[in-house]
Amino acid sequence: MEEIIPIIVAVIGTVVARVIKSKMNDATQTPSAPIPNTQSPRPRSLEDVLSEFDFIGFTLQYELSYTNVLNMLDLAGLPVRSKDRTALTPIVIAGGACVCNSEPMAEFFDITLPGDGEEVTNELIDLLKECKAKGATKQEFLVNAAQIKGVYVPSLYEVEYNEDGTIKSMRCKKGVKIRSAARVPVTLNAT
């Protein structure tokens, strides 16, 4: 009997967690639910707020946050997959420890930033300003962004997998020159 109790507790805990999550999703799935934000004094819906930003960034510190990212994009009324977001903005970006292997979330992010994003961010903002002024497409922006050290653009790679799901090979898509490597500041004290 003592062996069965932990199993029962685990099953009950899982059921309770699912019920709580379901209730929370019901409460947050209302697109018109107002949310406060730092850019506007009055609460507005998530869709209204995020549609105005040029970049939407996520920090992925652990794999369990992946589903939260997808849920937030969905709640914002944005297509979840990168290929379905065809307008120049918003550009969906990820950084943090989990982007050292971006492939599990590659189809959802336009750009990932392996390494430190402090220096890269300003270069991406400047590039987006240029692209907006020229009337460039999202694809043109992404190809140019891939030239910045520390920027990985998943859509510009063809990935082949082994039967066990591990990566067999990665190559740049035809006609694309890519310069991707983790970006690390030389010194944090430089001004």
N, C-alpha and C positions, 0 to 999 in steps of 0.2 A: 504493500500500500504506500509506503514512504517513497518509492520510486515513481509512482503515478502522480503524486501531488505536484512536483515541479512541472510535469507535462501539462497538467490541468491548469496550473497557474499561468504557464506560458501561453496556452491556447486562449484562456480568458483575457490575458493582457493584450494579445494580438487583436481579439475581437473588440475589446474596449477601445484600443488605439484606432482601429478602423472606424468605429462609430464616431469617435471624437473628430477624426480627420474629416469624415463625411459631413458632419454638422458644420465644421469650420469652412469646408468648401462650399456648402450651401450658403453660408453667410457671406462669403467673399466672391461668389460667382455672379453676384449682381453687378453688371457693368456700371450701373448708375450710382453705386455706393460711393459717397464722397470720401476722399482721402486727403489729409493735409500733406503739403509738400513745401520744400524750402524755397521754391521759385514763385509761389503764389500765396497771397495772404488768405485767400478763401479756398476751402476744400473743393476739389473737383474730382471727377471720375478718373480712374487710372488711364483709361483710353485717351481722355483729353490731355492729361499731363504728359504721357510718354510720346504722343504723336507730335509734340512740339520740339522734342529734343533731337539734335543731330546724331548723338551717340548715346547708346544705352549700354552701360557697363555692369558686368557682374564679376564678383570675386568668387572663385571656386576653390574653397579651402579643403573640401572633402566631397566624395562622390555622392553622398546622400542629398546634396543641394541641387543636383541635376534636375530632379523633378520640379523643384521650386522654380527654377528658371523657366522651364516650359510652361508651368502654370501661370507665372507672371506675364509672359509674352501673350499667352492665350487670353488672360483677363484684360490685357491692354488692347485686345482686338487686333493684335499684330499676327501675321502668319508666323507659325512656330519655326518652320524650316527657312533657312537662308535663301534658298532658290526661289521661294515664293514671295520674298520681299524684294520687289524689283525696283522700287524707287531709290534714289540716291540716299535718302535718309528716312528713317534712322538706321545707323550702322550699329549692329549688335556685337559687342566686344566682351571677351572674357579674359581675366587674368587670375593669378593665384597659383597655388601649388598644383592643382589638378590639370592645368593646361600644359604641363610638361609632356603629357600625352593627351593631345587634343582630340584624337580620333573618336572616342566614344561620343563626343558632342559635336563633331565636325559639321554635321548637316544643319545644325541649329545656329551656329555662330558665323558671322561674316569674317571676323578677325579674332585671333587669340594672341596674347602677348606673353610668351614664355620669358621669364626673367623679370627685371624691374621695369615698370611702365612709366616711371617718372619722366624720363627723357623722351621716350617714344610718343607720349601723349601730345606734347606740343607739336611735334612733327606731323602727327596725324591731323591735328586741328588745322595747321597751316595748309596741308595738302587738301583737306576738305574745302577750305575757303577758296583755294585755287580752282578746284574742280567745280564748285558751285558757280564761280564767276565765269568759267568757260562753258557751263551747261553740260558737263561731262555726265556719263552714265555711271551707275553703281559699279559695273564691271570695269570701266576705265579707272575709277577710283581704286578698286581693289588691286588691280594689276600694278598701279603706281605705289600703293601702300606696301605691297609685297617687296618693293625695292628697299624699304627702310629696314635697317638691321633691328631685329627684335620683334618683327611683325610676321605672323604666320597666317596665311589666308587659306583655309582648308579647301575651298572650292577650286583652287588652282593646282591641286594635286590629284593624281590618280593613285589610289591605294589598292593593293592586291593583298588578300588575306589567305593564310593557310587554313586547312580544314579545321584546326583547333581554335580558330578565331584570332590568332596572333598575326601580326603584320608580316607579310612575305616581302613586299617591296613597295616603295613610294617613288613616284617620278612626277616631275613637273608636266603639266599639260602642254601640248605642242604649242610652240611659239611664245612661251612664257619663260622669262628669266627671273628666277626667284633668289632672293638673298635673305634666308631666314636663319637666325641664330639667336639664342637667348641674349638679352641686353643686360649688361651689368655696369652700373656707373663706376667710373674710375675712382672717384672719391666722393664721399657724401658731404664733405666740408667745402667743396668748391662753390663759389658764389657767382 
